[in-house]
Structure formats: structure tokens, C-alpha cells
Amino acid sequence: MSSAVFFARRAPLAAALACAFSAPVFADAALTPINVTASHGAPVAFAGVPEIVIDRAEIDRLQASSVMDLLQNRAGVNLTNLGGAGQPTSISLWGQPASQTLVLVDGVRIGSLTAGSAYLENLPLSMIQRIEIVKGPRSGQYGADAMGGVIQIFTRQSDQPFTPSFAIGGGSHHRFKTSANLSGRSGAIDYSLGASHDGTGGFNAFTDTTGSPYAVNQPDADGYRNNSAQGRLGYTGANGARIAAHWLGTHAFNDYDGSSYGGNQRQSNQQTFGLDGALAKVGLWQLRGSAGRNIDRQTNYYNGAYVSEFNSQQDSFSLANDFAFQSGLLTLGADRLNDRITSSTQYTATSRHNNGLFAQYATELAGVSIQTAVRRDSNSQFGTANTGSVDLSWQFMPSLALTGGYGTGFHVPSFNYLYYPGYANPNLKPERSRTARIGLNWQGDAGWHSSLTTFRTRTQDLIASTASTGYIPYNINQAQSLGTEWQLGWKNTDWSVNSSATWISAVDRQTGLSLPRQPKWSGRIDLDRNFGNWQGGMTLRGQTATHESTASQINAGFVTADLRLAYAWTPRWHLEASLNNVLNKHYQTAFDYNQAGRTVFFTLRYGL
């Protein structure tokens, strides 16, 4: 199936786990770096949630060229890409479909309402300060779409007085990238402003091997270009008062193999606006609030002629009350989400809204750290849903903590699944899940750390779409994802090692068939070494075979190797080189959609 047909149907989205081993720590979120995703923005650090945290230093060290390169094959993480830079890239956590992963940019939901997923291909790495990934159901905190977990991307910011950065680079397939950013803090004011360009001549993204009369073969290079900009302005006052406004915009254009029906060129415009803040603390109480808008516009062309467009707008509003009792932190809140689509395709319904009420409490009881959350959603299309979670962490030895949790989740069908002409089912039910997990975290001496987590998710009414049903979506009665993830890391002055491995069995419990595009085994090793002003590293990553909804279409397993080298002749000036897919491995994460062969890239970078 060509990318044009796929996009028309779906779109017409071993790192260091930041597992602290302590009781909940209450702090001023403006001053203390904590995982705000795991706590739904509340100023509390909690140890018992499986998470991955990637900071700016790691992004620079790995010399990743895209979000996919940065995240692929990390513990519990699976990404699928339809043919290289600029092609649809979606992410799933713990064997759940990409539609069940909530993606936020600075607290604002992003994604396509028609496709029902957040695509990551156009997010500019040069403008990302930090990525937080929380695995497991978070619907009790965030509502719909957070069944598999939450990914939050934070744009550039700095606590230094003035922090400029700049990069320019080029390499294989005529790829050229440049970016610049100014960020810093002056008294109570923090600011950030940046812009970037990324362009490539590309390679042939799609090669049909099925012989289908509906497949489109255009053996040409599929190019891509992306211009992005970002801005942020914030104020932090006395006693916890703060307010910030932020924006991220991307304008991208890429080629793909398609037809006059679905197009072979795509223009993507994405804008994310947000305003968030908090009043000064009054005794034990503080009020937080946020408002945001995400605009996702996709326009398809065929050799320059207009074909179709699919536009989404999500408006979100939230208020949360934090009560910092001596025994713990209680949060009571409410939020509102308005969804609206416009399209060249006629949908039966084009808008819906959701109101949510939630409560969260983090405390310590008899040496066990506890975080609980409950939530009630009222959706204008599907009625009410009650969800919740409990997460535990018991530090039974100075170096060992036992963790566990249980949570429920729900997800409403996308507009495409419900109303896209010829490929829809308006009788679909929302998906619902139950997840249980248990884990062990170890913090050793001399920089060693490790974690092991086993989990099981059972999903009721999982939505599927296969060729045997003419791609008409339907609800699977029961699906199950059973898995284990393991992570081991070590770091000292000169060495840094992060490794992870994941085993997942994701199946339809009625038929016993595994779910599409979910590898049973995957893993990754990042190894880096400092030699004075020089730094060298390598990444090994791979996964076992997967299949499409048509089980005979197999994506073979693969292992790839990447090498990198950097030289810093001053603390701020860096010359970097990367050699990716060293063995020129031919592999695919989606059937017939090619990945890049051996590539080289050179970068001149200024910044800390």
C-alpha cells in the first residue's frame, strides 16, 4: 500500500530512566527540576513511575538527526516510520497502538484528530530542551489518549544569564541543517527564541513488493524540507507565582510515492501555542492554570496540483489546586478539551468536546511512597468514563526499591475511524484498558543504575483495521500486551553506557494473532567515551520481525550500528561527525517503506 493511500486513510503521529529512590519530594516547580509529566504538572517528584528522561546534553552527545533516531528501541518504546525524513512517524509504548500515546509540547496536546495520532517527523530536535516519557496508563491524570503512556516535549529554555547556540551541518542525500537559539534568564524573566531549517534530497521511500494493482511505484528520491521557529517568555515572582507564554511552529514539505487520488506531495503546518502559570502560594494552597491550542494542517498535492486537506484544531484549558499538607500533596482540578476538524472530505461530525474532573494525591505511608489519581470524563460523543491509577515505591534497601502499579485507561475513536467515507464505522466503542506492573530499581555505587519492570495490559474493544474487512475499523473484544523491560546504565568522568532490552507479546486474545508492527524483542546500547577534547561513541539498536495487518507481509528483524565523533577545541565550539547504519543494512519498520542506508553527516556547533 502506498504512503498516499495510508495517509489518506489514517491522516486524511537505553536511556537513563530517571527513577529516584526516595519518598515524594515537594518543591517549587519553577526552581527544582522534577518530572512534571509523571505528576501532571504538580510540584512533586515521585519515584514509582516507569519513565525515560532525555535532556539537551544527551541529545547533543548522541548527534541524533530526528526524534525517531533519538527514541527508537529504548525500553518499552517502538517507533514506525513510512520511509525516512518527513514521512509519518508514530510511537507506541508498551505494545499499545500509537493512538493510545498522548504527546504534549510544553503541556499542550498535539496531533491529528483525523488520524487519531501524534506524528513526530516534523518536531525539530534543535529546539527541544528535554523529553519526558511516562509509560503505563495515565488516563487517571490526563484522560483520553493516555492508555499506553504520555510523552512530553519541552522546548528550549535556560537558567543561565545568556545562552546562545548555533549549528550548521550537511551530509548524505544532500541533507543540510542549520539552527540558532538565544535563551537565558534576567532576574525574574526567562526567554527563548530560535529558528531552524532541515532539508534533504531524500531517497526512494516506497518500493512495492506485493504486485498489487493499487500500489504506486515512483522510483525517485523523496525530498523533505522543514522550517521551524520557537519562542518563550516567562516570569517567575515571589512565593511560587509564575506565568509563561510559548509557541512552536513548523512548516514542512515532503514528497512521497502516491497517485492523483491521494497525492504525492504533502505540506504540513503545525502550530502550538500555550499560556501557563500559577498564583503565589497562600498558606498550603496554590492555583495553577493553563490554556493551549494546537493546529495541525495537512495539505496533499499531486505534482503540484491540489488534491485534499485535513486540518485539526485542539483547544485545551486546565485549572488545578495544589494543597501541600504535611502528609502529602493533594491536587484537585478540572479541564476542558475542544476538538474541531475541517477537511476537503465530508465528515458526518466535525467537532466534539470533553470535560474532565481529576484528583491526585502523593504521600508516604509506612515507608512506601504512593501516588494515586482518579478522574471522570464526560465526552460529548461517548458519554462518561471513570479512570484511575495507583503507583507505589518501597525503598526496602538503600540501593533497591520495589515498585508497582495498577491503572485503567480509555481512548475515543478518531474522526477517520468514525466518519471517513467508505472506511469508517460510526458504531465503534471507546477502547478501555487495565494495566498492572511490578518492578525493581537499583542504584549502585560508582555510577551504576538499573531497572526491571514487568507489565500486563488487557484492552477491551481495541480498534483494528485490516485488509480482510476492507479496512473498515472494528472493535476487537479483548487484546493483551504482556512484557518485560530491562535497563542498565553506568557513567563516570570518561565513560557513559546506557543499555535496554524489551520483550513484548501483544496479541488479539480471540484469534491468538500478534498485533501489527509490534516487535517481540527490541534493544539498544549507547556507548560513549571522552578522550580529553575528543569524544567518540556508538549506538547499536535492533528488533525482531514484525508483520502488518496482513500477516503474510513481514518486516524482517534488523540490527544497525551508528558511530559518532566530536572534537571541542573550546568549551563552546564543537566539530561533529556521524556515520549511521555503518553496515548499510536494508530494513523497514513498515512493510515496503524503506529506511536510509549508510549515511554520513558533519556538524559545526556552538553552545554548551
C-alpha positions as CSV (number, residue, x, y, z in Angstrom):
1,M,0.0,0.0,0.0
2,S,1.5,3.4,-1.0
3,S,2.0,6.1,1.6
4,A,-0.6,8.2,-0.2
5,V,-3.3,5.6,0.4
6,F,-2.1,5.1,4.0
7,F,-2.1,8.8,4.8
8,A,-5.5,9.3,3.1
9,R,-7.0,6.7,5.4
10,R,-5.2,7.5,8.6
11,A,-4.2,11.1,8.4
12,P,-6.9,12.4,5.9
13,L,1.7,10.8,14.6
14,A,18.7,2.7,26.7
15,A,18.1,5.9,28.0
16,A,18.6,6.8,31.6
17,L,15.4,6.2,33.4
18,A,15.0,9.0,35.9
19,C,14.0,6.7,38.8
20,A,14.8,8.4,42.1
21,F,14.7,6.2,45.1
22,S,13.1,8.4,47.7
23,A,9.8,9.4,49.1
24,P,7.8,12.1,47.3
25,V,9.8,15.4,47.3
26,F,7.8,18.6,47.4
27,A,9.4,21.6,45.7
28,D,8.8,24.8,43.8
29,A,8.4,23.6,40.2
30,A,10.0,26.9,39.0
31,L,13.2,26.2,40.9
32,T,13.6,22.5,41.1
33,P,13.9,20.2,38.1
34,I,11.3,17.4,38.5
35,N,9.4,15.2,36.1
36,V,6.3,17.2,35.8
37,T,4.8,14.8,33.3
38,A,4.6,12.0,35.9
39,S,2.8,14.4,38.4
40,H,0.5,16.1,35.9
41,G,2.4,19.4,36.5
42,A,2.1,19.2,40.3
43,P,5.3,20.2,42.2
44,V,6.2,16.8,43.5
45,A,8.8,14.2,42.4
46,F,7.6,10.6,42.6
47,A,9.9,7.6,42.2
48,G,7.4,4.9,41.4
49,V,6.5,5.6,37.7
50,P,8.5,3.9,34.8
51,E,9.9,6.8,32.9
52,I,12.6,7.9,30.4
53,V,14.1,11.4,30.7
54,I,16.4,12.8,27.9
55,D,18.0,16.2,28.4
56,R,19.7,18.6,26.0
57,A,23.2,17.3,26.8
58,E,22.2,13.7,25.7
59,I,20.6,15.0,22.5
60,D,23.8,16.8,21.6
61,R,26.0,13.8,22.6
62,L,24.1,11.3,20.5
63,Q,24.1,13.6,17.4
64,A,20.6,12.2,16.6
65,S,19.1,13.5,13.3
66,S,15.5,13.1,14.3
67,V,13.2,12.2,17.2
68,M,13.0,8.7,15.8
69,D,16.8,8.3,15.9
70,L,16.7,9.6,19.5
71,L,13.9,7.3,20.8
72,Q,13.9,4.1,18.7
73,N,14.3,0.8,20.6
74,R,14.6,2.4,24.0
75,A,13.0,0.4,26.9
76,G,9.3,-0.1,26.1
77,V,9.3,2.2,23.1
78,N,8.5,1.3,19.5
79,L,8.5,3.8,16.5
80,T,7.3,3.2,13.0
81,N,8.3,5.4,10.0
82,L,7.0,5.4,6.5
83,G,10.2,5.9,4.5
84,G,12.7,8.4,6.0
85,A,12.8,12.1,6.9
86,G,9.5,13.9,6.8
87,Q,7.4,10.7,6.4
88,P,4.8,9.8,9.0
89,T,6.4,8.7,12.2
90,S,4.4,7.3,15.1
91,I,5.3,6.0,18.5
92,S,3.8,3.4,20.8
93,L,4.6,2.5,24.4
94,W,4.4,-1.0,26.0
95,G,2.9,-2.6,22.9
96,Q,-0.1,-0.2,22.7
97,P,-1.1,1.4,19.4
98,A,0.2,4.9,18.6
99,S,-3.3,6.3,19.0
100,Q,-3.0,5.4,22.7
101,T,0.1,7.5,23.4
102,L,-0.6,11.1,24.4
103,V,2.0,13.6,23.1
104,L,2.4,17.0,24.7
105,V,4.5,20.0,23.7
106,D,5.1,22.2,26.8
107,G,1.9,20.8,28.2
108,V,-0.3,21.3,25.1
109,R,-1.8,18.2,23.3
110,I,-0.6,17.8,19.7
111,G,-1.7,15.5,16.9
112,S,-4.1,14.9,14.0
113,L,-7.7,14.5,15.1
114,T,-8.5,12.7,11.8
115,A,-5.7,10.2,12.1
116,G,-6.0,10.0,15.8
117,S,-2.3,10.0,16.5
118,A,0.5,12.5,17.1
119,Y,3.1,12.2,14.3
120,L,6.7,13.1,15.3
121,E,8.5,13.6,12.0
122,N,8.4,17.4,11.9
123,L,9.4,18.1,15.5
124,P,12.8,19.9,15.3
125,L,15.4,18.4,17.6
126,S,17.4,21.6,17.7
127,M,14.6,23.3,19.6
128,I,14.0,20.6,22.2
129,Q,15.4,21.0,25.7
130,R,14.0,17.9,27.3
131,I,11.8,14.9,26.7
132,E,9.9,13.0,29.4
133,I,8.3,9.7,28.7
134,V,6.0,8.1,31.3
135,K,5.0,4.5,30.5
136,G,1.7,2.9,31.5
137,P,-1.8,4.2,31.7
138,R,-2.1,7.9,32.7
139,S,-5.8,8.4,31.8
140,G,-6.5,8.9,35.5
141,Q,-4.4,12.1,35.2
142,Y,-4.8,13.1,31.5
143,G,-7.9,11.5,30.3
144,A,-8.3,10.0,26.8
145,D,-5.3,9.0,24.6
146,A,-3.0,8.3,27.6
147,M,-3.7,4.5,27.8
148,G,-0.2,3.5,26.8
149,G,1.6,6.5,28.4
150,V,2.5,10.1,27.9
151,I,5.4,11.8,26.1
152,Q,6.0,15.4,26.9
153,I,8.5,17.5,24.8
154,F,9.8,20.7,26.3
155,T,11.2,23.4,24.0
156,R,14.4,25.3,24.7
157,Q,14.9,27.3,27.9
158,S,17.9,28.2,30.1
159,D,18.5,29.3,33.7
160,Q,21.8,30.9,32.6
161,P,22.1,34.7,32.1
162,F,22.5,34.4,28.3
163,T,22.9,31.2,26.4
164,P,23.3,31.4,22.6
165,S,23.6,28.3,20.4
166,F,24.2,27.7,16.7
167,A,24.7,24.7,14.5
168,I,25.2,24.1,10.7
169,G,25.7,20.7,9.1
170,G,25.5,18.7,5.9
171,G,25.8,15.1,4.7
172,S,24.4,12.3,2.6
173,H,21.3,12.6,0.4
174,H,22.1,16.4,0.1
175,R,21.0,16.9,3.7
176,F,21.5,20.4,5.1
177,K,20.6,21.5,8.6
178,T,21.1,24.8,10.5
179,S,19.7,26.2,13.7
180,A,20.1,29.1,16.1
181,N,18.8,29.8,19.5
182,L,19.0,32.6,22.1
183,S,17.8,31.8,25.6
184,G,18.5,32.8,29.2
185,R,17.3,34.4,32.3
186,S,17.5,38.0,33.6
187,G,16.2,38.4,37.1
188,A,12.6,37.2,37.2
189,I,12.4,37.0,33.3
190,D,13.3,33.9,31.3
191,Y,13.2,33.9,27.5
192,S,14.0,31.7,24.5
193,L,13.9,32.4,20.7
194,G,15.0,30.0,18.0
195,A,14.7,29.1,14.3
196,S,15.9,26.1,12.3
197,H,16.0,24.6,8.8
198,D,16.2,21.0,7.8
199,G,16.3,19.8,4.2
200,T,17.2,16.7,2.3
201,G,17.0,15.3,-1.2
202,G,15.9,12.0,0.3
203,F,15.8,8.6,-1.2
204,N,13.1,6.4,-2.6
205,A,10.7,5.9,0.3
206,F,8.5,3.2,-1.0
207,T,9.1,0.0,-3.1
208,D,6.2,-2.2,-3.7
209,T,6.8,-6.0,-3.5
210,T,3.2,-7.1,-3.4
211,G,2.4,-6.7,-7.1
212,S,-0.9,-5.1,-6.1
213,P,-2.6,-3.1,-8.9
214,Y,-3.4,-0.4,-6.4
215,A,0.3,0.1,-5.4
216,V,2.1,3.1,-6.8
217,N,5.8,2.8,-7.7
218,Q,7.6,6.1,-8.2
219,P,11.3,5.1,-8.0
220,D,12.5,8.6,-7.3
221,A,14.1,10.4,-4.3
222,D,11.5,11.7,-1.9
223,G,12.8,15.0,-0.6
224,Y,11.9,16.9,2.5
225,R,12.3,20.4,4.0
226,N,11.3,21.9,7.3
227,N,11.4,25.4,8.6
228,S,10.6,25.8,12.3
229,A,10.6,28.5,14.9
230,Q,10.1,28.7,18.6
231,G,9.6,31.3,21.3
232,R,9.1,31.5,25.0
233,L,8.7,34.3,27.6
234,G,8.2,33.7,31.3
235,Y,8.1,35.5,34.6
236,T,8.8,33.9,38.0
237,G,7.8,36.0,41.0
238,A,7.9,35.6,44.7
239,N,6.4,32.7,46.6
240,G,5.8,30.5,43.6
241,A,4.0,32.9,41.3
242,R,4.8,32.5,37.6
243,I,3.4,32.9,34.1
244,A,4.8,31.9,30.7
245,A,3.8,32.1,27.1
246,H,5.3,29.7,24.5
247,W,4.9,28.9,20.8
248,L,6.3,26.3,18.4
249,G,5.6,26.4,14.7
250,T,6.8,24.1,11.9
251,H,6.3,24.4,8.1
252,A,7.3,21.3,6.2
253,F,7.0,19.9,2.7
254,N,7.8,16.4,1.5
255,D,7.5,14.1,-1.4
256,Y,6.1,10.5,-1.3
257,D,5.0,7.9,-3.7
258,G,1.3,8.3,-4.5
259,S,-1.4,8.8,-7.1
260,S,-3.7,11.5,-8.3
261,Y,-6.2,10.3,-5.8
262,G,-4.1,10.5,-2.7
263,G,-1.3,12.9,-3.9
264,N,2.4,12.5,-3.9
265,Q,3.4,15.7,-2.0
266,R,2.4,16.9,1.4
267,Q,2.6,20.3,3.1
268,S,2.4,20.2,6.9
269,N,1.8,23.2,9.0
270,Q,1.8,22.8,12.8
271,Q,1.4,25.5,15.4
272,T,1.4,25.0,19.2
273,F,0.5,27.9,21.4
274,G,0.4,27.8,25.2
275,L,-0.1,30.0,28.3
276,D,0.5,28.6,31.8
277,G,1.2,29.9,35.2
278,A,0.4,29.9,38.9
279,L,-0.7,32.3,41.6
280,A,1.5,33.0,44.6
281,K,1.1,30.3,47.3
282,V,-1.4,31.2,50.0
283,G,-0.7,29.0,53.0
284,L,-0.9,25.4,51.9
285,W,-2.8,26.3,48.7
286,Q,-1.6,27.2,45.2
287,L,-3.7,27.6,42.0
288,R,-2.2,26.6,38.6
289,G,-3.7,27.1,35.2
290,S,-3.0,26.6,31.5
291,A,-4.6,27.2,28.1
292,G,-3.3,25.9,24.8
293,R,-4.1,25.5,21.1
294,N,-2.6,23.0,18.6
295,I,-3.3,23.5,14.9
296,D,-2.3,20.6,12.6
297,R,-2.8,21.3,8.9
298,Q,-2.1,18.7,6.2
299,T,-2.5,19.5,2.5
300,N,-1.8,16.9,-0.2
301,Y,-0.8,17.7,-3.8
302,Y,-0.2,15.6,-6.9
303,N,2.8,17.0,-8.9
304,G,1.9,20.5,-7.5
305,A,-1.9,20.3,-8.1
306,Y,-4.1,20.4,-5.0
307,V,-5.7,17.1,-4.0
308,S,-7.0,17.3,-0.4
309,E,-6.5,18.7,3.0
310,F,-7.1,17.5,6.6
311,N,-7.0,20.1,9.4
312,S,-7.3,19.7,13.1
313,Q,-7.6,22.2,16.0
314,Q,-7.4,21.3,19.7
315,D,-8.1,23.8,22.4
316,S,-7.3,22.9,25.9
317,F,-7.9,24.6,29.3
318,S,-7.0,23.4,32.8
319,L,-7.2,24.6,36.4
320,A,-5.5,22.7,39.3
321,N,-5.5,23.4,43.0
322,D,-2.4,22.1,44.9
323,F,-2.8,21.6,48.7
324,A,0.7,20.9,50.3
325,F,-0.3,19.2,53.5
326,Q,2.3,17.8,55.9
327,S,1.3,14.3,54.9
328,G,1.4,14.8,51.2
329,L,0.3,16.8,48.2
330,L,-3.3,16.8,47.1
331,T,-4.3,18.1,43.7
332,L,-7.9,18.8,42.6
333,G,-8.5,20.0,39.1
334,A,-10.7,20.3,36.1
335,D,-10.0,20.6,32.4
336,R,-11.8,21.1,29.0
337,L,-10.8,19.9,25.6
338,N,-12.4,21.2,22.4
339,D,-11.8,19.3,19.1
340,R,-12.6,20.6,15.6
341,I,-11.7,19.4,12.1
342,T,-12.1,20.9,8.7
343,S,-11.4,18.9,5.6
344,S,-11.9,18.6,1.9
345,T,-13.5,15.3,2.7
346,Q,-17.1,15.5,4.1
347,Y,-17.3,14.1,7.7
348,T,-20.7,13.4,9.4
349,A,-19.4,15.2,12.5
350,T,-16.6,17.7,12.7
351,S,-16.4,18.7,16.4
352,R,-16.6,17.3,19.9
353,H,-15.6,18.3,23.4
354,N,-14.6,16.7,26.7
355,N,-14.9,17.9,30.3
356,G,-12.8,16.3,33.0
357,L,-12.5,16.3,36.8
358,F,-9.5,14.8,38.4
359,A,-7.8,14.4,41.8
360,Q,-4.3,13.3,42.6
361,Y,-2.6,12.6,45.9
362,A,1.1,11.8,46.6
363,T,2.3,10.8,50.1
364,E,4.4,8.3,52.0
365,L,2.9,5.7,54.3
366,A,4.9,3.2,56.4
367,G,8.0,3.8,54.2
368,V,6.0,3.3,50.9
369,S,5.8,6.2,48.5
370,I,2.3,6.4,47.0
371,Q,0.8,8.3,44.2
372,T,-2.9,7.9,43.4
373,A,-5.1,9.5,40.7
374,V,-8.8,9.4,39.9
375,R,-10.7,11.1,37.0
376,R,-14.1,11.4,35.5
377,D,-14.5,12.4,31.9
378,S,-17.7,13.5,30.1
379,N,-17.4,13.3,26.3
380,S,-20.0,14.8,24.0
381,Q,-19.9,11.8,21.7
382,F,-19.4,8.9,24.1
383,G,-20.7,9.8,27.5
384,T,-18.8,9.3,30.7
385,A,-15.6,7.4,31.6
386,N,-14.1,6.8,35.0
387,T,-10.4,6.0,35.2
388,G,-7.7,5.9,37.9
389,S,-4.2,4.7,38.9
390,V,-2.1,3.9,41.9
391,D,1.7,3.8,41.9
392,L,3.9,2.5,44.7
393,S,7.6,2.6,45.5
394,W,9.1,0.8,48.6
395,Q,12.8,1.5,49.4
396,F,13.4,-1.7,51.2
397,M,17.2,-1.5,50.9
398,P,19.4,1.6,50.5
399,S,20.2,0.6,46.9
400,L,16.9,-1.3,46.0
401,A,13.3,-0.1,45.5
402,L,10.4,-2.3,44.7
403,T,7.8,-0.6,42.5
404,G,4.3,-1.5,41.4
405,G,1.2,0.0,40.0
406,Y,-2.3,-0.5,38.5
407,G,-4.2,1.8,36.2
408,T,-7.1,2.0,33.9
409,G,-7.4,3.9,30.7
410,F,-9.7,4.8,27.8
411,H,-9.4,6.2,24.3
412,V,-12.1,7.5,21.9
413,P,-12.0,6.6,18.2
414,S,-10.6,9.2,15.8
415,F,-12.8,11.1,13.3
416,N,-11.4,8.9,10.5
417,Y,-12.4,5.7,12.2
418,L,-15.9,7.1,12.8
419,Y,-16.7,9.1,9.7
420,Y,-14.2,8.8,6.9
421,P,-16.3,8.0,3.8
422,G,-16.0,4.4,2.8
423,Y,-13.6,3.4,5.5
424,A,-15.5,4.2,8.7
425,N,-17.6,2.6,11.4
426,P,-19.8,5.1,13.4
427,N,-20.7,2.3,15.8
428,L,-17.2,1.9,17.2
429,K,-16.9,1.9,21.0
430,P,-14.2,3.6,23.0
431,E,-11.2,1.5,23.9
432,R,-10.7,0.7,27.6
433,S,-7.7,-0.9,29.3
434,R,-6.4,-2.3,32.6
435,T,-2.7,-2.4,33.3
436,A,-0.8,-3.9,36.2
437,R,3.0,-3.8,36.7
438,I,5.8,-4.7,39.1
439,G,9.4,-3.6,39.0
440,L,12.7,-3.4,40.8
441,N,15.0,-0.3,40.7
442,W,18.7,-0.5,41.7
443,Q,21.0,2.4,42.3
444,G,24.6,1.0,42.7
445,D,27.9,2.5,43.6
446,A,30.3,4.2,41.2
447,G,27.6,5.4,38.8
448,W,25.7,2.1,38.1
449,H,21.9,2.0,37.9
450,S,19.4,-0.5,36.6
451,S,15.6,-1.2,36.5
452,L,13.5,-4.2,35.6
453,T,9.7,-3.8,35.0
454,T,7.1,-6.5,34.1
455,F,3.7,-5.4,32.9
456,R,0.4,-6.7,31.6
457,T,-2.3,-4.6,29.8
458,R,-5.7,-6.0,28.8
459,T,-7.6,-3.9,26.4
460,Q,-11.3,-4.2,25.7
461,D,-12.8,-3.1,22.4
462,L,-9.3,-2.4,20.8
463,I,-9.9,-0.9,17.4
464,A,-8.4,-2.7,14.4
465,S,-8.5,-2.2,10.6
466,T,-7.4,-5.0,8.3
467,A,-7.4,-5.8,4.5
468,S,-9.8,-8.7,5.2
469,T,-12.5,-6.2,6.3
470,G,-11.8,-3.7,3.5
471,Y,-10.1,-1.5,6.1
472,I,-13.4,-0.9,7.8
473,P,-12.4,-0.5,11.5
474,Y,-13.9,-2.8,14.2
475,N,-13.6,-3.5,17.9
476,I,-11.5,-6.5,19.0
477,N,-13.2,-7.9,22.1
478,Q,-10.0,-8.5,24.0
479,A,-6.3,-7.8,23.4
480,Q,-3.4,-8.3,25.7
481,S,0.1,-6.8,25.9
482,L,2.4,-8.8,28.2
483,G,6.0,-7.7,28.5
484,T,9.2,-7.0,30.4
485,E,11.7,-4.2,30.0
486,W,15.2,-4.0,31.4
487,Q,17.6,-1.1,31.6
488,L,21.3,-0.9,32.8
489,G,23.5,2.2,32.8
490,W,26.8,3.3,34.0
491,K,28.6,6.7,34.0
492,N,31.9,8.1,35.3
493,T,34.0,11.0,34.2
494,D,35.1,9.5,30.9
495,W,32.6,6.7,30.1
496,S,28.8,6.6,29.6
497,V,26.9,3.4,28.9
498,N,23.1,3.1,28.6
499,S,21.5,-0.2,27.5
500,S,18.0,-1.6,27.4
501,A,16.0,-4.6,26.2
502,T,12.3,-5.2,25.8
503,W,10.2,-8.3,25.4
504,I,6.6,-7.8,24.5
505,S,3.8,-10.2,23.4
506,A,0.9,-8.1,22.1
507,V,-1.9,-10.3,20.8
508,D,-5.6,-10.5,19.9
509,R,-6.8,-12.8,22.6
510,Q,-9.7,-14.1,20.4
511,T,-7.5,-15.2,17.5
512,G,-4.1,-15.5,19.2
513,L,-2.6,-13.4,16.4
514,S,0.0,-10.8,17.3
515,L,-0.8,-7.2,16.8
516,P,0.7,-5.4,13.8
517,R,4.1,-3.7,13.8
518,Q,5.0,-4.8,17.4
519,P,8.4,-6.5,17.7
520,K,8.6,-9.2,20.3
521,W,12.2,-8.3,21.1
522,S,14.0,-4.9,20.8
523,G,17.0,-3.3,22.4
524,R,19.5,-0.5,22.3
525,I,23.1,0.2,23.6
526,D,24.6,3.7,23.6
527,L,28.3,3.8,24.5
528,D,30.4,7.0,24.7
529,R,34.0,7.8,25.8
530,N,35.7,11.1,26.4
531,F,39.4,11.5,25.4
532,G,40.3,15.0,26.5
533,N,38.8,17.3,23.9
534,W,37.7,14.3,21.8
535,Q,34.5,12.3,22.3
536,G,33.6,9.1,20.5
537,G,30.6,6.9,20.7
538,M,28.4,4.2,19.1
539,T,24.8,3.1,19.1
540,L,23.6,-0.4,18.5
541,R,19.9,-1.0,18.2
542,G,17.6,-3.6,16.7
543,Q,14.4,-5.6,16.9
544,T,12.9,-8.8,15.8
545,A,10.5,-9.2,12.9
546,T,7.0,-7.7,12.8
547,H,4.1,-8.0,10.5
548,E,1.3,-5.8,9.0
549,S,-2.4,-6.3,9.5
550,T,-1.9,-8.8,6.6
551,A,0.1,-11.4,8.5
552,S,1.9,-12.5,5.3
553,Q,3.6,-9.1,5.0
554,I,6.7,-9.5,7.2
555,N,9.1,-6.7,8.2
556,A,12.3,-8.6,8.9
557,G,14.2,-8.1,12.1
558,F,17.4,-5.9,12.0
559,V,20.4,-4.6,13.9
560,T,22.0,-1.3,13.0
561,A,25.2,0.4,14.2
562,D,25.9,4.1,14.3
563,L,29.3,5.8,15.0
564,R,30.0,9.3,16.1
565,L,33.0,11.5,16.8
566,A,33.2,15.0,18.2
567,Y,36.1,17.5,18.9
568,A,35.7,20.5,21.1
569,W,38.6,23.0,20.6
570,T,36.9,25.3,23.1
571,P,34.2,24.6,25.7
572,R,31.6,26.1,23.3
573,W,32.9,25.2,19.8
574,H,32.3,21.6,18.6
575,L,33.0,19.8,15.3
576,E,31.0,16.6,15.0
577,A,30.8,13.7,12.6
578,S,28.4,10.7,12.5
579,L,28.3,7.6,10.4
580,N,24.9,6.0,10.6
581,N,23.9,2.4,9.6
582,V,27.5,1.6,9.2
583,L,26.9,-1.8,7.6
584,N,24.4,-0.4,5.1
585,K,21.6,-2.6,6.5
586,H,18.4,-2.7,4.4
587,Y,15.5,-2.7,6.8
588,Q,11.9,-1.5,7.3
589,T,9.7,-0.6,10.2
590,A,6.6,-0.7,8.0
591,F,6.1,-3.1,5.0
592,D,7.7,-1.8,1.8
593,Y,8.7,1.6,3.3
594,N,12.5,1.9,3.1
595,Q,14.9,3.3,5.7
596,A,18.1,5.1,4.9
597,G,21.2,3.1,4.1
598,R,24.7,4.2,5.2
599,T,24.8,7.9,5.7
600,V,27.4,10.4,6.9
601,F,26.8,13.9,8.5
602,F,29.1,16.7,9.7
603,T,28.1,19.5,12.1
604,L,29.8,22.6,13.3
605,R,28.1,23.5,16.6
606,Y,28.4,26.4,19.1
607,G,27.0,26.1,22.5
608,L,27.5,24.5,25.9
